[in-house]
Amino acid sequence: MLQINFSAMNLRAISYILSSFMVLLGFNACKSSKDAVKTKTVELKHWLTVQKYPCFGHCQVYKLNMYRNGLVILEGKEHLEKTGVYFSQLSQEKIRSFKRMGDALNWDSYQAEYIINIPDLPVTELSYFDENGAKRKFIKSNSNLPNALDDLAKAMAGLIKTEKWTQIQKKSDLTNPEIISDEFIVDMDSSLTTAQLENEFYLYELKSKKRLSNEMNLWSFKYDESKINRYEMLIMLRMKPGIRSVNNNLKILPRE
């Protein structure tokens, strides 16, 4: 009898240990799931682009990129009040307005070109991207666009005057040979770590290279510029809470 009771006690103990172990596993799995949710992956999806090319006169030359999250990037090149690279964030109302305009268009019905043989006319390119950020339509024109397309292009151009813009690159930096286009110097506060940034921007293979200061949370980062251009990457990092500053890394020129 004693042997049987002893075995029963062992079985109860083993059962209790297994139950506790399963509860602990469930808790850890839940915690890991919550931690995974906290790390939000950043993905920038193209939406609409208007690009204006030069003419023989004083035509405005610029490129305006709009993204699905309402971010707008302006690359101002010639005959424009804003030259260099700027960004702005559209209000939810304006995002909805552009979505209504874009969704109302039958993109497949438009020609790829509306070109007439007059050399001095400035060329406009209009691109539309689907909800996954894949280019769906590319339209090139130096003449009258269909009314709905023309209205969309004018509405986008109007943002240059109506929105509040933040400059991130001077015009001289657009072709500065000293800039390392796929590297940034990032100053973060104590709320951020390099691992957090790498996780959030892993789609663009953002990787920390080197800590530049023992006293400051200052790091050099590298990314894959075949997956995102430097203006997009620079702006996305600057918009991240906890980042104090982001600047392009520069080549160290040899002394004479």
Backbone torsions as a table, in degrees:
resi	resn	phi	psi	omega
1	MET	NA	-43.1	-179.7
2	LEU	-62.0	-39.9	179.7
3	GLN	-63.3	-41.3	-179.9
4	ILE	-65.4	-44.8	178.6
5	ASN	-62.4	-39.2	179.9
6	PHE	-62.9	-41.9	178.9
7	SER	-65.7	-38.9	178.9
8	ALA	-63.8	-39.4	177.3
9	MET	-62.9	-41.4	178.3
10	ASN	-62.0	-41.0	-180.0
11	LEU	-63.5	-41.4	178.8
12	ARG	-64.5	-39.8	179.5
13	ALA	-64.7	-44.7	-179.9
14	ILE	-63.0	-42.3	179.3
15	SER	-61.2	-41.1	179.6
16	TYR	-64.9	-43.3	180.0
17	ILE	-62.6	-44.3	179.9
18	LEU	-63.1	-41.7	179.7
19	SER	-62.6	-44.0	179.6
20	SER	-63.1	-39.2	-179.4
21	PHE	-64.2	-41.4	179.9
22	MET	-67.1	-38.0	176.7
23	VAL	-63.1	-42.4	179.3
24	LEU	-63.5	-41.7	177.3
25	LEU	-61.7	-42.8	179.1
26	GLY	-62.6	-40.6	179.0
27	PHE	-63.4	-45.5	179.7
28	ASN	-64.7	-38.6	179.0
29	ALA	-64.0	-41.4	178.5
30	CYS	-64.0	-43.3	179.5
31	LYS	-62.7	-43.0	179.0
32	SER	-62.5	-39.1	179.3
33	SER	-63.7	-42.6	178.9
34	LYS	-64.8	-39.9	179.0
35	ASP	-63.3	-38.1	-180.0
36	ALA	-65.4	-36.3	179.8
37	VAL	-66.5	-35.3	-178.9
38	LYS	-63.1	-32.4	179.9
39	THR	-85.8	98.0	-177.0
40	LYS	-91.1	121.6	-179.7
41	THR	-74.2	132.7	179.3
42	VAL	-90.1	127.8	175.6
43	GLU	-139.0	122.4	-178.7
44	LEU	-99.1	120.1	-177.0
45	LYS	-112.2	124.2	176.5
46	HIS	-61.6	154.2	179.7
47	TRP	-134.3	-63.4	-178.6
48	LEU	-138.8	144.6	176.4
49	THR	-136.7	133.7	170.6
50	VAL	-121.3	127.8	178.0
51	GLN	-127.2	129.3	-179.6
52	LYS	-110.5	131.6	-177.2
53	TYR	-105.4	162.9	-176.4
54	PRO	-72.5	160.7	172.6
55	CYS	-128.3	-171.9	-179.7
56	PHE	-75.4	-13.5	-178.6
57	GLY	-104.8	-136.5	-176.2
58	HIS	-110.5	49.5	179.0
59	CYS	-72.9	142.7	176.0
60	GLN	-67.8	136.6	-180.0
61	VAL	-122.5	116.7	-177.6
62	TYR	-163.1	168.8	172.8
63	LYS	-132.2	130.0	-178.1
64	LEU	-122.2	114.3	179.9
65	ASN	-107.1	129.1	175.8
66	MET	-115.2	139.5	-176.0
67	TYR	-117.5	161.3	-174.1
68	ARG	-61.7	-23.8	179.1
69	ASN	-87.5	4.4	178.8
70	GLY	92.1	-1.7	174.9
71	LEU	-70.1	138.3	175.8
72	VAL	-127.9	132.1	178.4
73	ILE	-118.0	128.5	179.3
74	LEU	-111.5	123.9	171.0
75	GLU	-108.0	98.4	-179.4
76	GLY	-90.5	127.4	-173.0
77	LYS	-115.2	-52.8	-176.9
78	GLU	-142.4	146.5	172.5
79	HIS	55.3	40.6	-178.5
80	LEU	-135.9	143.4	179.0
81	GLU	-61.6	-36.6	-179.6
82	LYS	-104.2	105.4	175.0
83	THR	-110.5	144.5	-171.8
84	GLY	109.8	-158.5	-178.2
85	VAL	-116.6	130.6	-178.5
86	TYR	-130.9	160.2	172.0
87	PHE	-139.1	156.3	177.4
88	SER	-147.6	157.4	177.9
89	GLN	-116.2	118.9	-179.0
90	LEU	-71.0	149.5	173.4
91	SER	-70.9	161.2	177.7
92	GLN	-60.5	-35.0	178.6
93	GLU	-62.6	-43.2	-179.3
94	LYS	-72.3	-34.4	175.3
95	ILE	-60.1	-45.4	178.8
96	ARG	-63.6	-37.6	179.6
97	SER	-63.2	-45.7	178.9
98	PHE	-68.9	-33.5	177.4
99	LYS	-64.4	-41.3	177.5
100	ARG	-61.9	-43.3	-179.6
101	MET	-64.4	-45.3	-178.5
102	GLY	-67.2	-42.2	-178.0
103	ASP	-69.1	-25.1	-178.4
104	ALA	-76.9	-14.4	-176.5
105	LEU	-87.8	138.7	172.9
106	ASN	-91.4	84.4	-170.8
107	TRP	-58.6	-35.1	-177.4
108	ASP	-69.6	-15.6	-177.7
109	SER	-84.4	-11.4	-175.8
110	TYR	-88.8	151.0	176.6
111	GLN	-72.0	159.0	176.2
112	ALA	-76.3	-24.5	-178.9
113	GLU	-139.8	141.5	169.1
114	TYR	-127.0	79.4	-171.5
115	ILE	-119.2	133.2	171.2
116	ILE	-118.9	155.2	-171.0
117	ASN	-84.4	67.1	173.7
118	ILE	-129.4	106.9	-170.0
119	PRO	-59.1	-31.7	-172.2
120	ASP	-81.3	-5.9	-177.9
121	LEU	-75.6	132.2	179.1
122	PRO	-69.0	145.6	-179.3
123	VAL	-97.1	136.5	174.3
124	THR	-117.0	134.0	174.8
125	GLU	-115.6	132.1	179.5
126	LEU	-122.9	125.4	-179.9
127	SER	-121.4	142.1	177.3
128	TYR	-124.4	134.3	-179.1
129	PHE	-117.5	143.3	-179.5
130	ASP	-75.1	-176.3	-174.7
131	GLU	-66.5	-17.6	176.8
132	ASN	-92.0	0.9	178.9
133	GLY	85.4	10.9	178.8
134	ALA	-90.8	137.6	-178.1
135	LYS	-66.2	125.9	-178.0
136	ARG	-106.8	-34.3	-177.7
137	LYS	-147.1	138.9	177.8
138	PHE	-130.8	120.8	-175.4
139	ILE	-124.6	129.0	-178.7
140	LYS	-116.8	133.8	-174.6
141	SER	-149.5	143.3	167.9
142	ASN	-128.1	15.1	179.8
143	SER	-135.8	-165.8	-176.3
144	ASN	-69.5	123.2	172.7
145	LEU	-78.7	158.4	168.6
146	PRO	-53.1	145.7	-170.1
147	ASN	-51.4	-44.9	-176.6
148	ALA	-65.2	-39.5	177.4
149	LEU	-67.4	-41.6	179.6
150	ASP	-62.6	-40.4	178.3
151	ASP	-62.2	-40.5	179.8
152	LEU	-65.7	-46.0	179.7
153	ALA	-62.0	-40.0	179.7
154	LYS	-69.4	-37.7	178.0
155	ALA	-63.0	-39.9	177.7
156	MET	-67.7	-43.9	178.9
157	ALA	-61.5	-33.1	179.7
158	GLY	-64.0	-22.3	179.3
159	LEU	-63.6	-25.7	-178.4
160	ILE	-60.6	-33.5	-179.1
161	LYS	-93.3	-30.3	-171.5
162	THR	-91.2	-25.0	-173.4
163	GLU	-89.4	161.2	173.5
164	LYS	-90.8	119.5	-172.4
165	TRP	-110.6	144.9	175.1
166	THR	-115.6	124.1	-179.1
167	GLN	-82.5	136.3	177.6
168	ILE	-120.4	-17.1	178.3
169	GLN	-143.8	136.2	173.1
170	LYS	-77.6	161.9	179.8
171	LYS	-58.6	-37.8	-178.4
172	SER	-65.2	-23.6	-179.3
173	ASP	-80.2	-13.7	-178.8
174	LEU	-62.6	-31.3	-179.4
175	THR	-125.3	23.4	-178.6
176	ASN	-70.5	115.0	-176.8
177	PRO	-70.9	-12.7	-179.0
178	GLU	-82.7	-15.0	-178.6
179	ILE	-76.0	130.9	171.9
180	ILE	-89.9	105.9	-166.8
181	SER	-66.2	-24.8	-177.1
182	ASP	-107.6	22.8	178.7
183	GLU	-135.0	142.4	178.1
184	PHE	-132.0	153.5	169.3
185	ILE	-103.9	119.8	-173.2
186	VAL	-118.5	126.4	176.3
187	ASP	-105.9	115.9	-177.0
188	MET	-114.2	153.3	171.7
189	ASP	-85.7	-178.1	-172.8
190	SER	-71.7	-8.3	-179.9
191	SER	-78.6	-11.2	-176.6
192	LEU	-117.5	152.1	172.6
193	THR	-127.5	162.3	177.6
194	THR	-63.4	-35.1	-179.8
195	ALA	-63.2	-39.1	178.0
196	GLN	-61.2	-47.0	-179.9
197	LEU	-64.5	-40.9	179.3
198	GLU	-62.8	-38.8	178.9
199	ASN	-68.1	-43.1	-176.5
200	GLU	-69.6	-32.8	-176.4
201	PHE	-112.2	30.4	-176.3
202	TYR	-66.5	-24.8	177.8
203	LEU	-60.4	-25.3	-179.0
204	TYR	-108.0	12.2	176.4
205	GLU	53.4	44.3	175.0
206	LEU	-69.8	126.8	-177.8
207	LYS	-136.7	136.1	174.7
208	SER	-75.4	140.3	-179.5
209	LYS	-103.9	-47.9	-172.0
210	LYS	-160.1	140.2	171.4
211	ARG	-81.0	129.3	-172.7
212	LEU	-98.4	-9.1	-179.8
213	SER	-150.7	134.6	176.8
214	ASN	-76.8	-26.0	-178.7
215	GLU	-88.0	-25.7	-176.3
216	MET	-118.2	156.7	176.7
217	ASN	-86.5	63.6	-173.2
218	LEU	-112.9	122.6	-172.9
219	TRP	-134.4	153.4	167.5
220	SER	-97.8	138.6	-179.5
221	PHE	-126.3	151.2	175.6
222	LYS	-126.9	151.0	179.2
223	TYR	-144.6	172.7	-178.9
224	ASP	-93.7	103.8	-175.4
225	GLU	-75.9	-2.6	172.7
226	SER	-78.5	-13.2	-177.8
227	LYS	-105.4	-17.3	179.0
228	ILE	-162.1	140.5	-178.9
229	ASN	-82.7	168.0	-169.9
230	ARG	-68.1	-31.3	178.0
231	TYR	-68.0	-42.4	178.4
232	GLU	-62.3	-45.9	-178.6
233	MET	-65.7	-42.4	-180.0
234	LEU	-60.9	-44.0	-178.5
235	ILE	-69.9	-42.6	179.8
236	MET	-60.7	-39.0	177.7
237	LEU	-68.8	-41.6	-179.4
238	ARG	-64.7	-29.0	-179.2
239	MET	-81.0	-9.1	-177.7
240	LYS	-75.7	121.9	176.5
241	PRO	-58.1	136.9	180.0
242	GLY	100.9	-12.8	177.2
243	ILE	-96.8	123.1	-177.4
244	ARG	-83.9	-39.3	179.5
245	SER	-157.9	152.4	175.8
246	VAL	-138.9	130.8	178.5
247	ASN	-140.2	151.4	174.9
248	ASN	-62.9	141.1	171.8
249	ASN	-76.3	150.3	-178.2
250	LEU	-118.9	150.2	175.4
251	LYS	-68.4	144.5	175.0
252	ILE	-89.3	111.7	-177.1
253	LEU	-79.4	142.3	178.2
254	PRO	-67.3	141.7	177.7
255	ARG	-79.6	145.2	179.2
256	GLU	-80.4	NA	NA
